[in-house]
């Protein structure tokens, strides 16, 4: 997804940075210096002063080197064990350098009986910063007017300071103020414990200043600094910086000896507010480098991020979130565990919200530091931008895009969802302003689901998945258009087309399967290879390769094509299975809009259609579902071959003789209990509405014991079911028995011992009768090897007996009154064994 992890950064690691990064360093050192000064000062104020002295000065040396000097403008010994010093100034000298620390107080009272010293007025301390702070190691930024480099001083101001020697504790209930390089800290009351090395800031702790060139304010109810453990404990800390606010019920900071932050812990509920973003977690832990920049961070306990941004509202949650950072403090990785989920929306003026979501049992985000150039001096700054998200365990990614209106789809939102056991999303971190999703890799139970505005839906499942997304039309448009997708390993696809208002036909879903499926976003084409199969409604298609256009629903197939279609008729008997039509071909095309299916072969290897024992073979077969028709065409110099077979059960057979005799003679179409007619022609056009197959360009009809030739032929079939009416669905080519055959134009019949010619031959299956006609100039004529020639205007005979009925006068004869002539000729037939 295109979530910017910069938006999560404060929640994942920045909390520790803001939790008193600098406060810990200079307060701990200031406490240590103040304690040492007051201990030495009080120790040596026990010197007996016998009288009031002006310009009192005391120095102490060690191994020939002055350790400190105490000067008072006036010293008064009250004679009762108490001593008063006025305008006191103490100078402490470093043992290893020329650095000096200074402490000043207007009045100091000392009671030798109780060993208590009190500075009733203000106390000022100027303490040299240790090495790490003086070099800016903790990330401080000097303010204008502060000391020059190498002479950075910690300023401490308080009043009402009381030191109890017996307890080695210095306390004050008055405000305490610390200042260092533009940083200022105040508290109401403080307590210094010399024995355990602790400084307690008792209430209303406030720090203000600039950290790494960013203004910051820190509040805490209480702060405890432990010099021996090098820790700072804060009660209810709240840090504010550059519009960011971090708070916790309590925090514990671990410091190095140089005062830099090493570790930080927050507990009792940690929260962060950064503009429109808010992060909550039960606890926080982080580690930091020598410059106090974060190295690692960990948020635990129902981590929740919400963002109410008007541009990109977001919600994210996880049980735990771990982050790692580079030397410059840029996040390099973020790991969420405990069913992490991130959801957000991309918003753009004039467009609807585009939802984004990613989830899994575990999610690892990898970030890439990207350098930014800006500022008057061309200063360089780097930010972390998302480069990859790796989710495992029931992983899912979802995104929406805007679908523009086209001739085949409506405008609206398209949704894409990807599921896998292992899901990896790759982003372009250099995209502006946010990282852009470019690729998704999935393995293990992968599933790709796409939903379009009018209800189009496609779901595919397989073993592996690779999706590539097209770049947005322009930066920041938030589009998630699939450029290509490849899925492998027993891929199964289910597609539901659009529901269009007022459509004449109901929505018909389709299913497909293959070893490998490739989707091309530009053409919306699916290509299935390896045992490919495609099914839509009652039509199924198998081939080596099948292509399907997702917008138009058109399909094509290559290599060993097999199509199976159910023949639809209205009024069929309940519970009766529809007849199935099968087609084999070298390749095929199917157009959804025109409802035309074409099957291609060659004359040597023709496309073949069959239904039961009936079949058609031709170089090209064309089905038109709207017209409910079939057209068969040969290649160059080839022919169309058709077989009509009536394979109804014997109980449904109709009598085929006029006298109950076993068929013998005539153009016999019977063979046992089945009737089979084979037709060869140059073209075939079949209409399921008329149940008629028209053959043209020279027709040859072969029965079991005879042949017929003509220029044109029409075979009419009975309905597939009694009383059935044609309805929508695939044509029912050759389903049911032959009702009638009409041959015309130069008809010739031939069978053993008999030939005939005429202009039209009509065969009626109901009574197995043949009617042979011609023209006045060319009447029908039959030549029988045993009985001679028979000629008449109309010749009628049956395949079940040897009778030929001749109707009409002798051609060419003049008759005053045309009359009906009936001639019966007995023709002896040989019985086949």
N, C-alpha and C positions, 0 to 999 in steps of 0.2 A: 504494500500500500504506500501511498505517497505521504505518510505522516512524517513531519520533520522532528527528528529526535532532539533538535535544539529546543523544541518546546517542552520536552520531557526532562531536559538536562537538570533544571533546578530541582526537580523532584527526585531524580535518580542519584545525584551526587552533590549538587550545589548546596544542599542544606548544611553540610559540614563546613563548607567554605565560609558561609555567612555566620555560623555559630561561633562568634568571637575569635576569629582567626588571630587578630592582632591583640585584642584585649588580653588573651592568655599570656602572650609574650611579655608585654611591657608591664602588666600588673604584677606578674610573678617576680620579675626582676626588681621592680620598684619596691615591692614588699620586702624582698631580701635585703636590699640596700638600706632601707629605712630601719629595719630591725637591727642591723649591724651598727648603724650610726648611733641609735639611741642606747643600745647596750653599752657601747664603749663610752658614750658621753656620760651616762648616769654612773657608770662604774667609777669614773674619774672625778665626778663632781663631789664625791665623798671627801675630797681634800679639805682639810680644816682651813677656813679663812677667819682670821682672828679679828678682822675689822672690816669696815666698809672700804672697798678698794675701787678706784676708778681705773679704767683701762686694764682690766684683769686679763691676762693671757696665760694659757697653759699649753704646752706641747709635750708629746711623748714620742720617743724614738725607739727604734728596735734595730740592733745590729748596725748602728751608725746611720740609720735612715729614718726620717721623720714619718710617723704613721698618721698622726692627726694633730691639729692645732685647734684649741678652743679659745675664743676671745669673747669677752663680755665688756660692754661699756662701763658696767658697774656691778660689783658683787657685794651683797650684804649678808653678814652672818648675824642671825637674830639671837644667838646664844641659847636657844632652847632646842637645838637639834635641827633647826630649819635654816635653809639657805635660799636666798633670792638672787638670781642673775638677770640683768637687764640687757636687752639688745645682744642676744647671744648669737654668735656665728661660729660654726664648726666646719673645719676643712679637713677632708680625709684624702690621703694620698695613696695612689695605686702603688703596689709593690713592684709591678712590672712595667709601668709606663709613667708618663707625666700627667695622666688624667687626674682630675681633682673632682671630688664630690663636695657639695656645700649644703649645710643645714642652717636655717636661721629661725629665731623665735624672739618675740619682743620680751617676754618674761617667762622665766622658768623657776618654779618653786620645788624645793626638794626637802622632804621630811626624812631625816636619818633614822628616826624611831620606827617608822612604818616602812621605810625603804620605798616610798612612793614619790615619784617625780611628776609634776603637773606643769604643762605648758598651757597657760590659760588663754593666751592670745593665739594669733595665727602662727602656724609653723610652715616654713617653706623649705623644700628640698630640691636641689638641682643635682641629678645623678647621671653620670656618664652611661650611655647605653652600652650593653655588651656587644661583642663582635657581630653576631648575627643580625641584631637590630640595627646597628650602626651602618652595616653594609646593605641594608634593605632586604635582608634574607627572608624576612617574614612577609614580604610583599607590601610594605608600607610605601606610601607616596608622600614626599615632603611637601608641605604647604609653603606658600610664599612668605618670606620673612623669617623662616626657621633657620637653625644653625647651619653653617656650611658643612659640606661633606667631611667626615672624620671628627666633628665636634658636636655630634647629636646628643642632646641632653633630655632626660626624663625629668619633668617638673611635677612636684607633688605639693599640694597645698591642703592644709587642714587646720583645725583649732581644737582647743579643749582636750589635748592629748594627755592621757594619764598612763604612767608606766608603773607597774607593780613589780618590784624586783623579786619578791618572794615567789611570785607566780610566773615571772618572766613573760608577762603579758602587758602589751600596750593597747589601750582602748580609747575610743572617742565616740561620742554620740553625735558629733557635729559632721557636717558634710566633708567629704574627702574628695579632692580633685587631682587627677593625673592628666598630664599633657605630654604628648610626644609626637613630633613631626606632623602636626595638624590633627593628631588623634587626641581626644579628650574623654576622660572617664570620670564620672562622679558617682558617689554613693552616700547614703545617709547612715553614717556611723561605720566604724571599722574596728577590728580587733586583731592585734598582732600577737601571736603565740611564739615566743622565742624557743621554747623547748621542743615542740614538735614541728617547728618551721612552717606554720600555717598563717595565712592572712584571710580573715573573714570580712567580706564586705556585707554589712548587715541588712541593708534594705535599699530599695529604689536605685539599683545599679543601672547607670546609663552611660553608654559610650557613643561618641560621635566622631566622625572624621572621614578620611579618604583612604580606601584600600584598593590598590592597583588601579588608581585614577578613577575610582567610583565612590561617591558619597555613601556612607553607611551609618546607621543608627542601631544600637543594640540595647535592649532593655532586659533586666532580669530582676526577679524579686530578691535574690540573694546570690552571692558568689563566694566560693571557698577555694583558695589557692594553696596547694600543698607543695612546698619547695622540695622536700625530700622525695616525694613520689612524682614530682613534676606533673601535677594534674591541676585542672581547674574544673570545679563542679559548679554548675549553674542551675538555679531553680527557676522554672518558668521563663526560660530565655525567649526573647523575640528579637529577631534581627531584620532590619529593613535596609535594602540597598537597591537603588536604580529600579524602583517599582516592584522589587521582590521582597516578600516577607516570609521568614522562616520562624516557626515556633515549636516548642516542645515542652512537655511537663517538666523534664529535667534533661541536662546534658552534662557529659563528662569529656573534657579535653585532655589528651595526653601530650605533653610537650617534651621536646629535646632539651638538652642542657643549654643550648643557645637561645632558647625561647621560641623556636619555630614549632609549628603544629605537626604532630606525628600521627595521632589517631583522634577520632571524635566519635562519641556515642550519644544518641538521643533516645529517650524512652518515655513511656507514659502517654504516647500519642504525639506523633510528629506531623506537622502540617506546613505546607508551602503555598503561598499565593504569589503569582507572578502575572500581573495584568489580568487577563481573563482566565488564567490557568490556576487550578487548585489541586494540590497533592496531599493525600492523607495516608499515614501508615502508623502501625503500632510502635515501631522502633526503627532506628537508623544507626549504622556503623560505617566509618570510613577511615581510610589511611591516606597520608599526605607525604609529599616529598619534602626535601630540605628547604624548598621555597614556599612551603605550605600550600602548594597546589595539589589537587586530589590525585591519588593513584588508583584507589578502588573505593566503591561505596556499596552499601547493602541496605535496602529497605525491606522490612519484614512485617507480616501481620496485616493481611487484607489491604494491600497497597491499591489505592484508587486515585486516578487522575481524571479530572473533569476540566473542560475548556468551553467557555461560553462565547468563544470568538464568533463574530458575525461573518467571518470569512471561512473559518474551518472549525466548527464546533466538534468536540472530541470527548470520548469516554474510554478509559482504559483501566484494567484491573488485573491483579495477579496476587498470589500468596506471597511471593518474594521477588525482588528485583535487584540484580547485581550489575554493577557497571565498572568498566576499566577505562583509564585515561592515559594519554601520552604525557611526555615531559612538559608540554605547554598547557596541560589541563584540559585538552580536548577529549571528549568521550570517544573511545574506539570500539567499545562493545557494550551491549546491554542485554542481560539474560533475565527473562521472566519465567518463573516456574509456578506450578500450581494452577493449571488451566488459565494461562494468561489470555486476555482478549483486548483488542484495540478496535474501536469503532469511531469513525469521524465522517464528516460530510464536507465536500468541496462546494463552495458557493461562488457564483459568478453572476453579476448583474444581468438580468434578462434571461437567466437560465434556471431550471429547477435544481434543488440540492442533489448532489451526486454522492450516494452512500458508499463508504469503504469499510471493510471489516477484515480482520485476520485473527485467528485463534488457534490454539493447539494445547497439548499437555505441557509443552516446553517451547519457548520462542527465544532465539538468539538473534539480536540485531547487530550487524557489523556497520561501523561508521567510518567514513573517510574524511580526514581533516582537509578542508578545501581553503586555500589561501585567498584572501580578499585584499585588494589594494585600494586604499582610500586615504583621506586626510590631506592636509595641505602639504605635508612633507612626504607624501606617498608612503605612509606607514603601512606595514604589513600586519594583517590580522587573519587568523585562521579560525574557521568554525567547523564543527562536525556535521556532516550530512550523511544521510542514510545511503548505504551501498548494497546491503543485502539483509534479508530476514530469513532465518531458517527455523521452521516450525516442525515439530515431530509429535506423533501420537494424536490421531484424530484431528489432523490439521485442516484448516479451511481458510480460504481467502475469497473475498467477495468485493465486487466493484460495479458501479453503474456508469453508463455513458448515454449521451443524447443520440437518439436515432432520428435522422432527418427523414422527412416524408419523401418517398419515391413512388414509382409506378407500382411497386410490389409490396411496399410496407408503409405503415402509418408513422407519423411523428410521435415521439414519446421517449420513455426511458427503456434502455436495454440493461439487463442485469447478467453478470457473469460470475459464476461460483466455481471454485476449484477445491476438490477434496483429495486427501492423500494421507498415507501413514507418515510420509516424509515429504515436506513441501518447502521449496526454496525459491524465494522471490529476489530477483536481481534488479537493482535500481541504477539509474544514471545520476550519480551524485553531482555532476557538473551542470545539470539542468537548473534553470532559473525560473521562479525563485525557490522552488522545492524540488527535491529528488523526484524523478519520474520512473514509474514502474516500466521495465523493459521486457523481462522474461520471467517465467515461472517454470520450475522443474518439479515434477512429482513422481513418486514411486510408491508402490504398495497400495492396492485398492484405490487407484485414482478414479476420480469422477469429475467430469466437466459438465456444468449445467448452464444453459443460456435461456433467458426469457426475454421476449420482445413485446412491444406495446399492445398488439391485438391478440395476445394470448399464445403467440408462437412459443414453443418450448422445445428444447433439445437437451437430452441428457445422454452422456456417453460414459462408459466405464471401461477400465482396462488395467494393465499392470503398471505402465509408465506413461508419463505425460510431459510434453514440452510445449509451452505456450509463449509466443512472442507478441508483444503489444506494439501497435503503431504509435509513433510520436504524435503528440497533440498537434492540432492544426496550428496553434501558436502557443507560446509559453503560458503556462498556468491555466489552460482551459480545462484541465482535469479529466480529459477523455481517457477511456480505457477500451479502445477498439482493438480487437484481436487481429493481428496481421497474419498469423499462422498458428496452427496447433497440430501437434503430432502425438497420437496415442497408439501404443502397441500392447500386444499380449491379450488375446481373446477379447477384443473390443466389442462391446454391445452398445447400440445407440437406439434411443427412443425419441421420436420427433412428433410434435403435435402442431399442425399448421394453424394459421390465424383463423379466428372466428370473425367472419365478416358479416355485418348486419345485412339482412335481406338476401343472403346467399341461397341459391336454389338447393344446394346439396349440403349435407351435414359434414362437419369436420371429420376427416379420416386420418388417423394417426399412422405413422410408419415406423418400422423397426429395421435395424441393420446390424450386421456383425461382420467381423473380418479380423485377420491377424494384425493388420496395421491400418490406421485411418489418418489421413492428412486433411486439414481444413485450411483453405485459403480465404482470408478475410476480404481481400479485394473483390473476389468473384463470388464469395459465399458458397464455395464449392467444396464438397466432401469427396475424397477419393479413398475408396476401400480396396485393399489388396490382400490376397492370401485367403482363399476360401470365403470370398465375399458373398454376402447375402443381403438382399433388400426386400422388405415386405411393406406394402401399403394396401390397406383394406384386404380384399380377397386376391390381390396380385402379389406374387413373390418372384424375386429375381436372384439367381446365383450366377457367378462368373469369376474369372480370375481377377478382374478389376471392375469396380462399379464406381461411377461418379454421380453425385447428387447435388443439385443446386438448392441451397437452403431457402433462398428467397422464392424461386419459381416452382420448386418441387420437381423440376425436370431431372431425369436420370438417364445415364448411358452405361453400357456394359461392354467389356471386351474379353474374349477368350472363353470358349466352352460355356456359352451363355445358356441358361435354362430358366425359362419363365413358366410360372404356373398361375392360371387365372380361373376364378370361379365364375361360371356362367350364371347370370342373374336373370330370373323370370318371376313375374308376379303371378300370384294365384297357385303356386306350386303346393303340393300336398304338405301339410304340417309334418315336421320330422324327417322330410326327405332331404338328404344331403344334396347340395348343388353339384352339378356335373363340373368336373375339372378339365380345363384345357391346358395343355402343355406345349411349350415351344422351345426348340433348341436352335441355336444360331452361333455364328462366329462373333457377331456383335449386335447390339440393340440400342435403341433410343426410346425414351418415354417422355412425352411432353404433358405436364399437368394441365396447362391452360387449354390447349386444344384437345386434350385427352386422346392423343394419337400415339400409338406404340409401333415402332418399326423394327423388324428383325432382318438381319442381313447375313447372307452366305454367298456361295457361288453355285454355278451350275453343277460343278463337280462335287461340291459339298454344300448342298442347299440348306436353307433354314427349313425346319420341319415342325409342323403343328399336328397334334393328335388329341383326340378326345375319345376315350375307349378304343375301339378298333378303327375309327374313322381318322383320316389324316390328310394333310396337305403338305407338299414339298415344293419350294420355289427358291430362287436366288434372293427374293425379297418378299417379306410378308408385312402388310401394313394394317393395323387395327385402328379403327376410328370409333371410340366409345360413344361419342355424342351421336354419330350417325348410326351406330351399332352395325358397322360394316367391316369387312375384311377384303383386302386387295392382295392378290398374289401375282408377282411378276418374275419372269425368268431373267437370266443374264443374256448376253449376246449369243443368239443361236440356241438357247436352251428352251425348256418346256416346264409347265406347271403340272404337277401330278397330284391327284386327289383320290381318296378312297372314302366311299360312303358305306357304312356298315350298320345294320340294324341288329343289335345283340340283345334285344329284349328277351325276358324269360319266355319259355315255350307257352306258358299259360296265357300270355298276352299276345301271341302270334295270331294274326288273322288268316282266314282261309285264303289260299292262293290259287284255287282251281274253281272252275264253274260247275264241275260235276263231282267234286269230292275226290278226284283222282290225283295221284302223285304227279307232280310236275314232270313233264317230259316234252321237250320240244320248244319251239319259239325262241325268243331272245331270253333264255333262261337266266334269271338273276339269283336263283336260289342255290344254296350249297348247304345241305343238311338243314339245321334250324336257323341259320344266319343268312341274311341277304347282303351281298357285297357287290358294290359297283365301283369300278375303277375308271377315272376320267383323266385324260391327258389333253392339255390345250396350251395355247400361247399365253392366255391371260385368264384370271379368275377374279370375279367380283361377287362378294357375298353380302346380302342384306339380311340382318337378323329380324328386321321389322317385317319383311316379306317372307322370311325363311326360304330365300331363293338364292342359289349359286349360279351365276351366269358365266359361261365359258365362251370365249371368242378366239378368232384367229386360227381356226382348225381344231376340231374336237374329236377325240377318240374315246369311245366308251367300251369297256371290256366287262362282260359278265362272266358267269361261270362256264357258259357253253356258247357264247357268241360275242360278236363285236359289232359296233356301230361307229360310223364316221360321219361328220357333218362340219359345217363351218361355224355353227353356233349351237350352244346347248344351254338349257336351263334346268337345274335340278331343284325341285321344291321339296322341302322337308316338312314332316308333321311337327307340331309343337313338342318340346321336350316332355311336357306333362299335359295330360288331357285337361283342356279348359284353361291352360296357362296363357297369359298375355305378356307380350314383351314389356320389359321395364328397364330402368337404368341398370347399368352394370356392364360387364364385358359381353361381347357377342357370344352366341352359343353356336359356333360353327359346327355344322354336321351333327349336332346332338339330335337324337330321335331318328326315326326311320324315314326312308324315302317315300314321299307322297306321290310325286309325279316327276317324270323326266320328259322334256320337250327338246327334240333335236330338229334343227331347221337348216335350210340352204345346203343342197347337194348331199342329201342323206344317203348313206350306204350301210346296209347291214350284211353281216356274213356270219354263218355258223356251219357246222358240218352238214353238207348236202343241200344248203340253201343260201341264196344271196338275194338282195333286194335293193332297189333304188327308189328315191322319192324326194319330196321337198320338205316334208315334216313327218316326224315320228313322235307320237305321244304315248308314254308308258304310264299307266295308272296302277299304283301298287295295291290299292284296295281290292281290286278283282284280277290283278295280274294281267290286264288287257293292254293290247297295243293297237293304236290307230295310226295307219300309214296313209298319208295323203300327198298329193302333188298339185300340178296345175293342169288345165285342159290340154295344154300342149305337151305336158310331160307328166302323165299320171303315174301313180306308184306302180311298181312292177316287182314281182317276186319270181325268181327262178328256182324251181325245186328239181333236184337231180332225178327224182323218181316220178313226180307228178307233172312236171312241165312248167309252163309259164302261167302266171296269174296277174291280171291287170284289171284295174278298176279305179273309179274316182276316189273311193275310200276302201282300204283294206283293213279289216279288223280281225285280230286273232288273239288267243290267250296262250300263255306259256304252259298252261296245264293241260291242253288238249291239242288235237291236230286239225281243228276247224279254222278255216279262213273265210270270213264273211266279206263278200264283195258288194259294195253299194254304188249306185249310179250307172249311167249308160256307157256304151262302148265309146271310147274317145274317137272323135271325128265323124261318128255316124249321125245322119240327119234324122230327127224324129219330129213328127208333128206335135206330139205332146210328150214333153219330157216326163219320164216316170221313174220309179224306183226299181232298180234291178238287184236282185239278191241271188247270188250264186254261191253254192257250197261245194267245196272240193275236198274230197277225202285224201289226205296225204299220209302215207304210211311212214311211220317213224320207227327208227331202230332203237331198241331199248339198250341203254348203257348198263353194263354190269358193274 
